[in-house]
């Protein structure tokens, strides 16, 4: 499923989508168009700049891996600025370290809105951290795009009209992983290993929807809290339950701990791990450091996961070569992994919305643009679900497997779904990036 | 009776009057200040007030009564969770009532814990309070249906009363409430410290045996100090719940307890003014450095940690330059000024400063 066609058909399609996007934007924002002079049309927008901001865990327990996201986004914005910006405006991106502490998030978000006067928030990371400020952001009517968390709580159009998610929500992801278990691993006993919060519970909701809640007994439903790193008893309980497949909604550190604990007691189930907990580069590093070099990437062999972006290791993919090139030029100190790709792809999507919103957007017209424009032509494998009644981002994922050498391969079609609806295959073909890498 | 009341007048009135005057002056200045600055500065001012309340309580316990607490973050959590739970049930409850309930509940926990604390000394007490700081957040995970687990309980922001007008920033309203609470707390604590219990606190700190011989009930004094301190932490916690908009375990980690401790040490251990200085450092230094990560063109592994390194550096330098904290340093500067240009109240020689004399308590 590696698209190396790159032929004229795809390019024409991409051009068509981009021009259609522009056309729709012109309709959607009535009056704003792409010609004319730049004005300071909204707080955070001047004739020459757009200022946006974010709160991120740059230090602390959520920092490993996730701290790469915002510098990666910034690298894309710097690339954009070096190539003329968007409507001649350069993007200034402030990202502050909240250490994954909601108290800090509350204070820093006010700093961004009241003092830095950002036009929009972008990519603010974390479920508990962002929940602390989502009411405030919406009371200030500031766009809050692409929260970096798969909690479906961001899809609350009536209470939070300015907030939008981006990555597939964990329930949709769980449903599609559950369907794969039903089809490819049918007849095997299934167990769960999940983080005991919205993230893990939403994922389990999705898994249960596909597998049937009664097919997984309580003894095979093991959870952890991120503040307690001793998880051996949970893994032993999964082994005792006879589970041959373990579906995990865990962050990378706990995926690694679970793999090591299982290997330590000679337990070798098929691991089915959600996207956020399965980045090969991050896991290999963690496995090596937790086991003091005794184990490594070989424990990942046979793991099943999913993706909604092109694969990090697929160097033939034009998106990967574009983003990897930007990373090499602007942030060569970052590893090339899923977190960097995530940050770049999010930045690309943000620029898409900025472009679609026209030359002189207001905060309201910017949000309306996202609700009414079909954002196509980006790196995502699945379509976006944005509409006036839905503020979720990607609607689906594609299953992928990890080989013994760490190579990830996608398998089967891209599936899409909603929290309550059926799972369907998505037939859209992947887009190629524009020649200059800018929407 | 007459003798008692005249003694009362002579001893308490001037102190009370002076403190009331200072408190009133501070209230007027803060009111004017908060009305002149922007909403964001009001928001930061609120945080200073909140930390000042908690730090004042801690400095009473640690600086004046000699009981080291590494668990004040957990006592703030009790106030914050109490306020959040009360507000979940009764949305319309006035803020004063919510704050009072939070003070009560943390005070009660303070009594329970104070009894245990009064039996422990030095590192054992530190260890016990540390347990509180580490264990309490786990309660929120264990009883998720009540406390909301990792994602915590949301608190809707306070809206200013109608008579202030529709455009009145909510940040300023909360600042007024927090500043009023802080001034009131300082006033009560300052008075307490000038009265018999305050002197008993210091006597117990300096020498328990001597204090006991002088007729002071050591254990009772220690429990009292703990309760007052816990009540202050609870008040600060409840205000913090309004200020943050969410009460979650991640907001009340051990780091918060240690921050409070560093605030009272930097500000000047054992002085209420020091608690205010320390809170100013605690709030404004991270704000000044927080933007650096995105503005420095350094590898992120370095840039991300620059703010923390600066904060740590300031702590180290502050301790080297001003071992008695900011308040101690100010006193010293005043003392030099007096020694050089003015009279010497202590009857010491003009032009001589006793550098080794520890800063007096206030």
Interface residues (C-beta under 8 A of the other chain):
Chain A: X58 X59 X63 X67 X68 X70 X71 X74 X93 X94 X95 X96 X97 X100 X101 X102 X103 X106 X107 X108 X110 X111 X114 X115 X127 X128 X129 X131 X132 X133 X135 X136 X139 X196 X197 X198 X225 X226 X227 X331 X333 X334
Chain B: X38 X39 X40 X43 X44 X47 X137 X138 X141 X144 X149 X150 X151 X152 X154 X156 X157 X171 X240 X243 X244 X245 X246 X248 X249 X250 X251 X253 X255 X256 X287 X290 X291 X293 X294 X295 X299 X300 X301 X304 X305 X307 X308
